[in-house]
Amino acid sequence: MARTLITIPPSPKKGDVIEIRVLIQHQMETGFRVSADGTLVPRNIIKKFTCRINDGTSDDTVFAAEFFPAVAANPYVAFHLVAVPGTLTFVWEGDNGFSQTETAVLKPA
């Protein structure tokens, strides 16, 4: 399981626009690099990131991104959303069946 860092403002007010920052540790091999012995290193990238919010009545996607081989290792994403109470679900999907899901509760005052 990859290590993730998720940063959410600690005490936003309901309706405020807040910044969410996420980072996942992942090597992100492009599939174009050659190893010391001359063999091609297989591609291994995170292809997709999504963030959804479930407020008890609906489950909506608030942010989505596709990644390509040019993305650096340990991809960092920052995005903004309106603070409403709910559970944020972060999903990273990649090559070789890689998938990681993390959750965080958003409790605006």
C-alpha positions in Angstrom: 0.0 0.0 0.0 1.3 3.4 -1.0 1.7 6.2 1.6 -0.6 9.2 1.1 -0.8 12.7 2.5 -4.1 14.5 2.6 -4.4 18.1 3.7 -7.7 19.6 4.5 -8.2 22.9 6.3 -8.9 22.1 10.0 -12.0 24.3 10.6 -13.5 25.7 7.5 -16.9 27.5 7.5 -19.8 26.0 5.6 -19.8 27.5 2.1 -16.2 28.7 2.1 -14.0 27.7 -0.9 -11.2 25.6 0.5 -8.1 24.0 -0.9 -7.6 20.2 -0.7 -4.1 18.9 -1.2 -3.2 15.2 -1.8 0.1 13.4 -2.5 0.7 9.7 -3.0 4.1 8.0 -3.0 4.5 6.1 -6.3 7.6 5.6 -8.5 5.7 6.4 -11.8 7.8 4.4 -14.3 7.2 5.7 -17.8 7.9 2.5 -19.7 10.6 4.3 -21.8 13.5 4.0 -19.4 16.2 1.4 -20.0 17.8 -0.3 -16.9 21.5 -0.8 -16.4 21.4 -4.2 -18.1 19.7 -2.8 -21.2 16.2 -4.1 -20.6 13.2 -1.8 -20.8 11.7 -1.0 -17.4 8.0 -1.8 -17.6 5.5 1.0 -17.4 3.9 1.5 -13.9 2.0 4.8 -13.5 -1.0 6.1 -11.7 -3.5 6.7 -14.5 -6.5 8.3 -12.7 -7.3 10.2 -9.5 -10.8 11.0 -8.4 -12.3 12.7 -5.3 -15.9 12.2 -4.4 -18.0 13.7 -1.6 -20.9 11.9 0.1 -23.1 14.3 2.1 -25.7 11.7 3.1 -28.0 12.5 0.2 -25.7 12.2 -2.8 -22.3 10.9 -3.9 -20.8 13.4 -6.3 -17.4 13.6 -8.0 -15.9 17.0 -7.1 -12.5 16.5 -8.9 -11.0 14.1 -11.4 -7.7 13.9 -13.2 -5.9 11.6 -15.7 -2.2 11.2 -15.5 0.2 10.2 -18.3 3.8 8.9 -18.4 5.3 12.5 -18.1 3.9 12.9 -14.6 6.7 13.0 -11.9 7.0 10.4 -9.2 4.9 11.0 -6.1 2.1 13.0 -7.8 0.8 16.0 -5.9 -2.7 17.4 -6.7 -4.3 20.5 -5.3 -7.9 21.6 -6.0 -10.6 23.8 -4.5 -14.2 23.0 -3.5 -17.0 24.5 -1.5 -17.0 23.3 2.1 -20.1 21.2 2.9 -20.4 18.5 5.5 -19.6 15.0 4.2 -17.1 12.3 3.6 -14.4 12.8 1.0 -13.3 9.6 -0.8 -10.0 9.8 -2.7 -9.2 7.1 -5.3 -5.9 6.5 -7.2 -6.0 3.9 -10.0 -3.0 2.8 -12.0 -1.2 0.1 -14.1 -1.0 -3.5 -13.0 -4.3 -3.3 -11.1 -3.0 -0.7 -8.7 -5.8 1.0 -6.7 -5.8 2.9 -3.4 -8.7 4.5 -1.6 -8.5 6.9 1.3 -11.3 8.8 3.1 -11.5 12.0 5.2 -14.4 13.7 6.9 -15.1 17.3 6.1 -16.9 19.0 9.0 -17.4 22.7 8.3 -18.7 24.9 11.1 
